[in-house]
């Protein structure tokens, strides 16, 4: 019935996010890590052991905003630390080749595209381009939001998604029944 793109991209994230000179090396780096997943495991182990240091480093790199919910961030890091690293890296590499740009103009359901204004991994220019290519898209941008905007501005994003869902699942028509007003779901 509807689709929400939350801090994502429609194609080749490394190539769309990074300048051409960095995109190839980024993909090569993930390919190398696939061969040595223990290196990545060590990085995650350190990140879980020192969550405040991890948060500080990633916020200085503008990967996560300083105002993100640190407890949620810590839980995210811990959950990723327990993932099989080869599978995780292969997933990232598969994303590197993913391209759904040909599908965008064909979408007919309502689409909500949410971007973080400071997102370095899936930049707003990419999200805006995606929204421009989808005939039914609405574009929203979290001012100051990074790739972790969901834990930086959870209430705002939650509001946008609820408004979007209301438009999809409920018509604004209200039917009065006695003293109560009912909103009826529409297929």
PyMOL commands that set and color helices and strands:
alter all, ss='L'
color gray80, all
select helices_A, chain A and resi 13-17+20-35+37-49+51-60+70-81+85-97+101-104+124-133+149-152+154-169
alter helices_A, ss='H'
color red, helices_A
select strands_A, chain A and resi 2-6+110-116+137-142+175-177+180-182
alter strands_A, ss='S'
color yellow, strands_A
deselect
rebuild
show_as cartoon
